[in-house]
Amino acid sequence: MRHRLLSVILTLLSLHCLADEPNSFPIIADILHTELYDAERFRDIHKAGFNACLCRCKTNEDVKNVLDVAKPHDIKLIIFCHPIMRHPQDIVPIIKDHPSMWQYYLADEPTMKRKEELQEIQQRIARYDKDARCYINLLPNSGKQVLQSIGVDSYPEYLQAFSTIKQPQISYDFYPVQGKVVRDDKWYPILEDIRRESLRTGRPFWAYVLCVPHHNYPMPTIGHLRLQCYINLAYGAQGIQYFSYSTPAPYGQYDFHDGPLLRDGSKGRTYDLVKKMNAELKPVASLFWQSTVTSIEHRKCPNGEVLVSHFKKEDKRYTCFVNKSAEKDVTVLLRPNDYEARIRKDLTTENVNPFYVLSAGDIVILKEK
């Protein structure tokens, strides 16, 4: 009888844990503002292939409303709201068990000056939700001047400092495509540091993809989105976030325009592009979800360069090749006998060819023998 009771309790606990998480690889829309919280917007978010959304709320009533609106569309929410951080006792006990509630958004790109403050906020929220998941998105390492503004001597120092704050993942942003140039010199060192910190802490990392043009960041193409999604997956990312699903108001040199959702609530030119990318990404990401990247290398090809990632999932091993160009095709030469099968993007299999021509940012995945 005791064993049967224990089994029931464990089953209920496991179901509770599952209910708190997206039921697949997180594909996250950032960010939705209060005035856009309605059933139509969340229906469009779901249709575009997202299973989670970052929402900015002004009041506790906004928080309760958006949780209820998101629920029928199976969208988990990461919520930013000043009242939550200042007076969590007023709202956290009410929302912590809501089916749509996922994480509490604490900060975007904080410097070291905010570390103690954010740690205190996390602890304050945890008094009213002992299982609270808190979210902080970290700055990228864009050079010595940025590190000085952050208040550190090195990027790993910054990552390790914020790892002392309880969070379920490490989140970072960096947008590599400017004009027709991929900023390889900065992006890959950042990814190496992020991956190293992820392995050190045992926390998965999430990465951002840019889908709203502004300043010298161009109107995205499918190649731009593939490059960002697949390179991050190849490094081991366990969540993909899109900045920004809703088009921010322009300020200074940041002339944001043509995001998937425009400021008047209508769909922008990139909505269908993002929807197409997510339809392709979803099955591919499911293969990488809860996998372990064992090694990474950068390899030259006759007409370009690819990132090669070796990863394992359960008892199976895979190799993927990602075209590092955002504009040009690359040809990958292989020895078919080294592999058991090619895994297509819909996860069906086929025989391995001696070469593959990958379009900009594209991926080919092979199952190892």
C-alpha positions as CSV (number, residue, x, y, z in Angstrom):
1,M,0.0,0.0,0.0
2,R,2.8,2.4,0.9
3,H,4.6,1.7,-2.4
4,R,1.4,2.3,-4.3
5,L,0.8,5.6,-2.4
6,L,4.4,6.7,-3.1
7,S,3.9,5.9,-6.8
8,V,0.8,8.0,-7.0
9,I,2.6,10.9,-5.2
10,L,5.6,10.7,-7.6
11,T,3.2,10.6,-10.6
12,L,1.4,13.7,-9.4
13,L,4.7,15.5,-8.8
14,S,5.9,14.7,-12.2
15,L,2.7,15.9,-13.8
16,H,3.0,19.2,-11.9
17,C,6.6,19.7,-13.2
18,L,5.4,19.0,-16.7
19,A,2.6,21.5,-16.4
20,D,5.0,24.2,-15.5
21,E,7.2,23.8,-18.6
22,P,6.5,24.1,-22.3
23,N,6.0,20.5,-23.5
24,S,8.7,20.9,-26.1
25,F,11.8,22.9,-27.1
26,P,11.0,26.6,-26.0
27,I,10.5,28.9,-29.0
28,I,9.8,32.3,-27.4
29,A,8.3,35.5,-28.8
30,D,9.8,38.6,-27.2
31,I,8.0,40.8,-26.3
32,L,4.2,41.5,-26.1
33,H,3.0,44.8,-24.6
34,T,-0.1,45.3,-22.5
35,E,-2.2,46.9,-25.2
36,L,-1.8,43.8,-27.4
37,Y,-3.2,41.2,-24.9
38,D,-6.1,39.7,-26.6
39,A,-7.2,36.3,-28.0
40,E,-6.4,37.2,-31.6
41,R,-2.8,38.1,-30.9
42,F,-2.1,34.9,-28.9
43,R,-3.8,32.9,-31.6
44,D,-1.3,34.4,-34.1
45,I,1.6,33.8,-31.8
46,H,0.6,30.1,-31.6
47,K,0.1,29.9,-35.4
48,A,3.5,31.3,-35.9
49,G,5.0,28.4,-34.1
50,F,5.8,29.9,-30.6
51,N,5.0,28.0,-27.4
52,A,6.1,30.8,-25.0
53,C,6.0,34.6,-24.9
54,L,7.7,37.3,-22.9
55,C,5.0,39.8,-21.8
56,R,5.4,43.3,-20.4
57,C,2.7,44.2,-17.9
58,K,2.0,47.5,-16.2
59,T,-0.3,46.3,-13.3
60,N,-1.2,43.2,-11.4
61,E,-4.5,43.2,-13.2
62,D,-2.7,43.1,-16.5
63,V,-0.7,40.1,-15.2
64,K,-3.9,38.2,-14.3
65,N,-5.5,39.1,-17.6
66,V,-2.7,38.0,-19.9
67,L,-2.3,34.7,-18.1
68,D,-6.0,34.0,-18.7
69,V,-5.9,35.1,-22.3
70,A,-2.8,32.9,-23.1
71,K,-4.1,29.8,-21.5
72,P,-6.4,28.5,-24.3
73,H,-3.6,28.9,-26.8
74,D,-1.1,26.8,-24.7
75,I,1.4,29.6,-24.5
76,K,3.7,29.7,-21.4
77,L,4.5,33.2,-20.2
78,I,7.6,34.9,-18.9
79,I,6.3,38.1,-17.3
80,F,7.9,41.4,-16.6
81,C,6.0,43.7,-14.2
82,H,7.4,46.2,-11.7
83,P,4.7,45.5,-9.0
84,I,5.8,41.8,-9.0
85,M,9.4,42.8,-8.2
86,R,8.5,45.5,-5.7
87,H,5.6,43.9,-3.8
88,P,5.5,40.1,-4.8
89,Q,3.3,39.3,-1.8
90,D,0.4,41.1,-3.6
91,I,0.4,39.0,-6.8
92,V,2.8,36.0,-6.7
93,P,0.6,33.8,-4.4
94,I,-2.3,34.4,-6.8
95,I,-0.5,33.6,-10.1
96,K,2.2,31.1,-9.2
97,D,0.1,28.0,-9.9
98,H,-1.6,29.4,-13.0
99,P,-1.2,27.0,-16.0
100,S,0.3,29.8,-18.2
101,M,2.7,31.1,-15.6
102,W,6.3,30.1,-16.3
103,Q,9.0,32.6,-15.3
104,Y,9.4,36.0,-13.7
105,Y,11.3,38.4,-15.9
106,L,13.8,40.3,-13.7
107,A,16.1,42.2,-16.1
108,D,17.4,42.6,-19.7
109,E,21.2,43.2,-20.2
110,P,22.0,44.2,-16.6
111,T,25.5,45.5,-15.6
112,M,27.3,44.4,-12.4
113,K,25.8,47.4,-10.6
114,R,22.4,45.6,-10.6
115,K,23.6,42.2,-9.5
116,E,22.9,42.5,-5.7
117,E,19.5,44.2,-6.4
118,L,18.4,41.4,-8.8
119,Q,19.5,38.7,-6.3
120,E,17.4,40.4,-3.6
121,I,14.4,40.5,-6.0
122,Q,14.8,36.8,-6.8
123,Q,14.9,35.9,-3.2
124,R,11.9,38.2,-2.4
125,I,9.8,36.4,-5.1
126,A,10.9,33.0,-3.8
127,R,9.4,33.7,-0.4
128,Y,6.0,33.5,-2.0
129,D,6.8,31.0,-4.7
130,K,9.4,28.5,-3.5
131,D,9.7,27.0,-7.0
132,A,10.0,30.5,-8.7
133,R,11.8,30.5,-12.0
134,C,13.4,33.8,-12.7
135,Y,14.7,35.1,-16.0
136,I,17.6,37.5,-16.7
137,N,18.9,38.1,-20.2
138,L,22.6,38.9,-20.3
139,L,24.6,41.3,-22.4
140,P,27.0,40.0,-25.1
141,N,30.7,40.6,-25.1
142,S,31.1,43.2,-27.8
143,G,34.6,44.4,-26.9
144,K,36.7,46.0,-24.2
145,Q,34.5,49.1,-24.0
146,V,31.4,47.0,-23.3
147,L,33.2,45.0,-20.6
148,Q,34.2,48.3,-18.9
149,S,30.6,49.5,-19.0
150,I,29.4,46.2,-17.6
151,G,32.0,46.5,-14.8
152,V,34.1,43.4,-15.4
153,D,37.6,42.6,-16.8
154,S,36.4,39.6,-18.7
155,Y,33.1,38.1,-20.1
156,P,33.4,34.8,-18.1
157,E,33.6,37.0,-15.0
158,Y,30.3,38.6,-15.9
159,L,28.6,35.2,-16.7
160,Q,29.8,33.6,-13.5
161,A,28.7,36.6,-11.4
162,F,25.1,36.3,-12.6
163,S,25.1,32.5,-12.3
164,T,25.1,33.1,-8.5
165,I,21.4,34.3,-8.9
166,K,19.1,31.3,-9.0
167,Q,17.8,30.9,-12.6
168,P,16.9,27.7,-14.6
169,Q,18.9,28.9,-17.7
170,I,21.5,31.2,-19.0
171,S,20.1,33.7,-21.6
172,Y,22.2,35.9,-23.9
173,D,21.6,38.0,-27.0
174,F,23.9,38.8,-29.9
175,Y,22.8,39.6,-33.4
176,P,25.6,38.6,-35.8
177,V,24.2,39.8,-39.2
178,Q,24.9,43.5,-40.0
179,G,24.4,44.4,-43.6
180,K,25.8,41.4,-45.5
181,V,28.5,40.7,-42.9
182,V,28.4,38.0,-40.2
183,R,30.4,39.2,-37.2
184,D,32.2,35.9,-36.7
185,D,35.0,37.5,-34.7
186,K,32.7,38.3,-31.8
187,W,29.9,35.8,-32.1
188,Y,31.9,32.6,-31.8
189,P,34.0,33.7,-28.8
190,I,30.7,34.7,-27.1
191,L,29.2,31.3,-27.8
192,E,32.3,29.5,-26.5
193,D,32.1,31.4,-23.2
194,I,28.3,30.8,-23.0
195,R,28.7,27.1,-23.6
196,R,31.5,26.8,-21.1
197,E,29.4,28.5,-18.4
198,S,26.5,26.3,-19.3
199,L,28.6,23.2,-18.8
200,R,30.1,24.6,-15.6
201,T,26.8,25.3,-14.0
202,G,24.7,22.5,-15.6
203,R,22.2,25.1,-16.7
204,P,21.0,25.1,-20.4
205,F,21.4,28.3,-22.4
206,W,19.0,30.2,-24.5
207,A,19.9,32.4,-27.5
208,Y,18.2,35.3,-29.3
209,V,17.4,35.6,-33.0
210,L,16.8,39.0,-34.6
211,C,13.7,39.4,-36.6
212,V,13.0,43.1,-36.5
213,P,15.2,45.3,-38.8
214,H,16.7,48.5,-37.5
215,H,19.8,50.7,-37.8
216,N,22.3,48.6,-39.7
217,Y,20.6,45.3,-39.1
218,P,18.9,44.4,-42.4
219,M,15.4,43.1,-43.2
220,P,15.9,39.4,-42.3
221,T,15.9,36.6,-44.9
222,I,15.3,33.0,-44.3
223,G,19.1,32.6,-44.5
224,H,19.6,35.1,-41.7
225,L,17.1,33.3,-39.4
226,R,18.5,29.8,-40.2
227,L,22.1,30.9,-39.5
228,Q,21.1,32.3,-36.1
229,C,18.9,29.3,-35.1
230,Y,21.1,26.5,-36.4
231,I,24.4,27.9,-35.2
232,N,23.0,28.3,-31.7
233,L,21.5,24.9,-31.8
234,A,24.8,23.4,-32.9
235,Y,26.5,25.0,-29.9
236,G,23.9,23.4,-27.6
237,A,21.2,26.1,-27.1
238,Q,18.0,24.7,-25.5
239,G,15.8,27.7,-26.3
240,I,15.4,30.1,-29.1
241,Q,14.0,33.6,-28.5
242,Y,13.0,36.1,-31.2
243,F,13.6,39.9,-30.8
244,S,11.3,41.4,-31.3
245,Y,8.0,39.7,-32.1
246,S,6.2,43.0,-31.6
247,T,7.9,46.0,-33.2
248,P,9.3,48.4,-30.5
249,A,8.8,52.1,-30.8
250,P,11.9,53.7,-32.4
251,Y,14.3,55.7,-30.4
252,G,17.6,57.3,-31.4
253,Q,19.4,55.3,-34.0
254,Y,17.1,52.3,-33.2
255,D,14.5,52.8,-36.0
256,F,12.7,49.5,-35.4
257,H,10.3,48.6,-38.2
258,D,8.6,45.7,-39.8
259,G,8.6,43.2,-37.0
260,P,6.2,40.2,-37.1
261,L,3.6,42.3,-35.2
262,L,3.4,46.0,-35.9
263,R,2.6,48.7,-33.3
264,D,-1.0,49.0,-34.5
265,G,-1.6,45.3,-33.8
266,S,-1.5,44.2,-37.5
267,K,0.9,41.6,-38.9
268,G,4.2,42.9,-40.3
269,R,6.2,41.7,-43.3
270,T,8.3,39.3,-41.2
271,Y,5.4,37.4,-39.7
272,D,5.2,34.9,-42.5
273,L,9.0,34.6,-42.5
274,V,9.2,33.8,-38.8
275,K,6.2,31.4,-39.2
276,K,8.1,29.6,-42.0
277,M,11.3,29.4,-39.9
278,N,9.5,28.1,-36.8
279,A,7.7,25.4,-38.9
280,E,11.1,24.2,-40.0
281,L,12.8,24.7,-36.7
282,K,10.3,22.9,-34.5
283,P,11.1,19.3,-35.5
284,V,14.9,20.0,-35.9
285,A,15.0,21.6,-32.4
286,S,13.2,18.6,-30.9
287,L,16.2,16.5,-31.9
288,F,18.6,18.9,-30.2
289,W,16.3,19.3,-27.1
290,Q,17.9,17.7,-24.0
291,S,20.8,16.5,-26.1
292,T,24.5,17.0,-25.2
293,V,27.0,18.7,-27.5
294,T,30.3,16.7,-27.2
295,S,32.5,18.7,-29.5
296,I,32.6,21.6,-32.0
297,E,34.9,22.5,-34.8
298,H,35.0,25.1,-37.6
299,R,35.9,23.5,-41.0
300,K,36.8,25.0,-44.3
301,C,35.1,23.7,-47.4
302,P,36.0,24.3,-51.1
303,N,33.6,27.3,-51.3
304,G,33.1,28.4,-47.7
305,E,33.1,27.3,-44.1
306,V,30.9,25.2,-41.9
307,L,30.4,24.7,-38.2
308,V,30.6,21.0,-37.3
309,S,28.9,19.9,-34.1
310,H,28.9,16.4,-32.6
311,F,26.1,15.7,-30.2
312,K,24.4,12.8,-28.4
313,K,20.8,12.1,-27.3
314,E,20.0,9.1,-25.2
315,D,22.1,6.4,-26.7
316,K,22.4,7.9,-30.2
317,R,25.1,10.1,-31.7
318,Y,24.8,12.7,-34.4
319,T,26.9,15.1,-36.4
320,C,25.6,18.3,-37.9
321,F,27.1,20.8,-40.4
322,V,25.9,24.4,-40.5
323,N,26.7,26.8,-43.3
324,K,28.4,29.8,-41.6
325,S,27.5,32.2,-44.4
326,A,24.3,34.4,-44.3
327,E,24.4,34.9,-48.0
328,K,26.2,32.1,-50.0
329,D,25.9,28.4,-50.5
330,V,28.5,26.0,-49.3
331,T,29.3,22.4,-50.4
332,V,30.0,19.8,-47.7
333,L,32.0,16.8,-48.8
334,L,31.4,13.6,-46.9
335,R,32.4,9.9,-46.8
336,P,28.9,8.2,-46.7
337,N,30.2,5.0,-45.1
338,D,31.1,7.0,-41.9
339,Y,27.4,7.6,-41.2
340,E,24.3,5.5,-40.8
341,A,21.7,7.9,-42.2
342,R,20.8,11.5,-43.0
343,I,18.1,12.9,-40.7
344,R,15.9,15.2,-42.7
345,K,14.3,18.3,-41.2
346,D,11.0,16.4,-40.7
347,L,13.1,13.8,-38.9
348,T,12.6,11.1,-41.5
349,T,15.8,9.4,-42.7
350,E,17.5,8.7,-46.0
351,N,20.8,7.4,-47.3
352,V,23.9,9.6,-47.0
353,N,25.2,11.4,-50.1
354,P,28.8,12.1,-50.8
355,F,28.1,15.9,-50.7
356,Y,25.4,18.4,-49.7
357,V,25.0,21.9,-51.0
358,L,23.8,24.0,-48.0
359,S,22.1,27.4,-48.7
360,A,22.8,30.3,-46.4
361,G,22.7,29.3,-42.7
362,D,21.3,25.9,-43.5
363,I,22.0,22.6,-41.7
364,V,22.5,18.9,-42.5
365,I,22.2,16.3,-39.8
366,L,23.7,12.9,-39.9
367,K,23.2,9.9,-37.6
368,E,26.5,8.3,-36.7
369,K,27.1,4.6,-36.8
